[in-house]
Amino acid sequence: MQGFYLVNGVEAAGIDPADRGLAYGDGVFRTLRLRNGAPLEWSWQYRRLARDCAALGIECPGEEVLREELHRLAARLSDGVGKIVVTRGSGARGYGPHLAGAPTRIVSVGPLPGYPTSYGEAGVRVRVCALRLAYQPRLAGIKHLNRLENVLARGEWQDATVQEGLLLDGAGRVVEGTMSNLFCVLHGRLVTPVLSRCGVEGVQRDRVMAFARSAGIALEVRDLTLDELLAAEEAFLVNSVIRLWPIAALERRTWEPGALTRRIQAEVFADG
């Protein structure tokens, strides 16, 4: 991705080869949309970043520091994608987290992916990945830097007509997409998979759930089987870059974007 980045506030600075984010995936990140030079849902994004840092025992950079660095870079690319990476920092060999020095922060901005508008309008085709997510409650929900499961899952297909892959756990429960969180509508109720064993709790998942609760929409956060998903009245995917994509096809099942999907798309993602 072409773009601009800062490392600890310094433009075009290099990454120390001894950085634990590089050596061990010892860190966290957030990806967010920029609109007119400003990060969307900034308070949501920072809260999640701070929570994930705390879960790993990493000192989180100050909110104003990160926001100022995003604004500085976004002055050159006002509409795009921002990313914040925080690692435990550089240190001596060994896994012990006490061996690290000060945390490393990397702030970058780049252009938006060229997704067709039809993905948000008519929906996308998805597949079920063969890879199964590992059970690790200690890391569940955290957007940590070790995303090898997602990398391997996304490497399972090169078919350009498939836009996303669904990830299941070892028991066959549906968890999420390779880059997105999943919602479906079952018997008129909004359902999203529980993420207490594995998976990532994305900001847009938080926002959809908050909207459902405030709007009086019946919401269930629970285990979801593939058979249940295939029987759902509606299904859609969310993340901070794509916003909301209805699911149009999965295996032999097809859908048209439903009324609740369209309502959430219009009221939660009115900014596009």
Residue pairs with C-beta under 8 A, 6 or more apart in sequence:
1 81
1 110
1 111
2 110
2 111
3 73
3 77
3 80
3 108
3 109
3 110
3 111
4 11
4 73
4 76
4 77
4 108
4 109
4 110
5 11
5 12
5 73
5 106
5 107
5 108
5 109
6 13
6 69
6 72
6 73
6 106
6 107
6 108
7 13
7 14
7 15
7 104
7 105
7 106
8 104
8 105
9 65
9 69
9 105
15 21
15 22
15 104
15 106
16 22
16 90
16 104
18 90
18 91
18 92
19 87
19 89
19 90
19 104
20 26
20 27
20 87
20 88
20 89
20 90
20 91
20 97
20 100
21 27
21 85
21 87
21 88
21 104
21 145
22 87
24 95
24 146
25 144
25 145
25 146
25 147
26 56
26 58
26 87
26 88
26 97
26 100
26 145
27 56
27 58
27 85
27 86
27 87
27 88
27 103
27 104
27 144
27 145
28 49
28 52
28 53
28 56
28 58
28 85
28 86
28 142
28 143
28 144
28 145
29 83
29 84
29 85
29 86
29 143
29 144
29 145
30 45
30 48
30 49
30 83
30 84
30 143
30 203
30 240
31 81
31 82
31 83
31 239
31 240
31 241
32 39
32 40
32 41
32 42
32 45
32 81
32 82
32 83
32 84
32 203
32 240
33 39
33 40
33 41
33 80
33 81
33 82
33 112
33 240
33 241
33 243
34 40
34 70
34 74
34 77
34 78
34 79
34 80
34 81
34 82
34 109
35 78
35 79
35 271
36 78
36 79
37 71
37 74
37 75
37 78
38 71
38 74
39 45
39 67
39 70
39 74
39 82
40 240
40 271
41 203
41 204
41 207
41 240
42 67
44 203
44 206
44 207
45 84
45 203
45 240
46 63
46 66
46 67
48 143
48 201
48 203
48 206
49 60
49 66
49 84
49 86
50 60
50 63
52 142
52 143
52 144
53 59
53 60
53 86
54 60
55 142
56 88
56 142
56 144
57 97
58 86
58 87
58 88
58 103
59 102
59 103
60 86
60 103
61 86
61 103
61 105
65 105
66 84
66 105
66 107
69 105
69 107
70 82
70 84
70 107
70 109
73 82
73 107
73 108
73 109
74 80
74 82
74 109
76 109
77 109
77 110
77 111
79 112
80 109
80 110
80 111
80 112
81 109
81 110
81 111
81 112
81 113
81 241
82 107
82 108
82 109
83 106
83 107
83 108
83 109
83 110
84 105
84 106
84 107
85 104
85 105
85 106
85 107
85 108
85 145
86 103
86 104
86 105
86 106
87 103
87 104
87 106
87 145
88 97
88 100
88 103
88 104
89 100
89 101
89 102
89 103
89 104
90 100
90 101
90 104
91 99
91 100
91 101
92 99
93 99
112 241
113 241
115 242
119 163
119 242
119 245
120 242
120 243
120 244
120 245
120 246
120 265
120 272
121 257
122 246
122 248
122 257
123 236
123 245
123 246
123 247
123 248
123 249
123 255
123 256
123 257
124 163
124 164
124 237
124 245
124 246
124 247
124 248
124 249
125 161
125 162
125 163
125 248
125 249
125 250
126 162
126 163
126 164
126 165
126 166
126 177
126 237
126 247
126 249
126 250
127 156
127 157
127 162
127 164
127 165
127 166
127 250
127 251
128 165
128 166
128 168
128 226
128 250
128 251
129 153
129 156
129 165
129 166
129 167
129 168
129 178
130 153
130 156
131 149
131 152
131 153
131 156
131 167
132 167
132 168
132 169
132 170
133 149
133 167
133 168
133 169
133 170
133 175
133 198
133 199
134 149
134 170
134 198
135 169
135 170
135 197
135 198
136 197
136 198
137 196
137 197
139 198
140 195
140 196
140 197
140 198
140 199
141 195
141 196
141 199
141 200
141 201
142 200
142 201
143 200
143 201
143 202
149 167
150 167
150 178
150 179
153 165
153 167
153 178
154 165
154 178
154 179
156 165
157 165
163 245
164 177
164 178
164 179
164 180
164 237
164 245
165 177
165 178
166 174
166 176
166 177
166 182
166 229
166 250
167 174
167 175
167 176
167 177
167 178
167 199
168 174
168 175
168 226
169 175
169 197
169 198
172 225
172 226
173 193
173 223
173 224
173 225
174 182
174 193
174 224
174 225
174 226
174 228
174 229
175 182
175 193
175 195
175 197
175 198
175 199
176 182
176 193
176 195
176 199
176 200
177 237
177 239
179 239
179 242
180 202
180 237
180 238
180 239
180 242
180 245
181 192
181 200
181 201
181 202
181 204
181 205
181 237
181 238
181 239
182 192
182 193
182 224
182 229
182 235
182 236
182 237
183 190
183 191
183 192
183 205
183 208
183 235
183 236
183 237
183 238
183 264
184 190
184 191
184 192
184 224
184 228
184 229
184 232
184 233
184 234
184 235
184 236
185 191
185 232
185 233
185 234
185 235
185 258
185 260
185 261
186 220
186 228
186 231
186 232
186 233
187 233
188 218
188 233
189 218
189 219
189 220
190 208
190 212
190 217
190 218
190 219
190 220
190 260
191 219
191 220
191 221
191 222
191 224
191 228
191 232
192 205
192 208
192 209
192 219
192 220
192 221
192 224
193 199
193 221
193 222
193 223
193 224
194 221
194 222
194 223
195 201
202 238
202 239
202 240
203 240
204 238
204 239
204 240
204 243
204 244
204 268
205 238
207 268
208 238
208 264
208 268
209 219
209 221
211 217
211 264
211 267
211 268
212 218
212 219
212 264
213 219
215 267
217 260
229 235
229 250
230 250
230 251
230 253
232 255
233 255
233 258
234 246
234 255
234 257
234 258
234 259
234 260
234 261
235 246
235 247
235 250
235 255
235 261
236 244
236 245
236 246
236 247
236 257
236 261
236 264
236 265
237 244
237 245
237 247
238 244
238 245
238 269
243 265
243 269
243 271
243 272
244 261
244 264
244 265
244 268
244 269
246 255
246 257
246 258
246 261
246 265
247 255
248 254
248 255
248 256
248 257
249 255
257 265
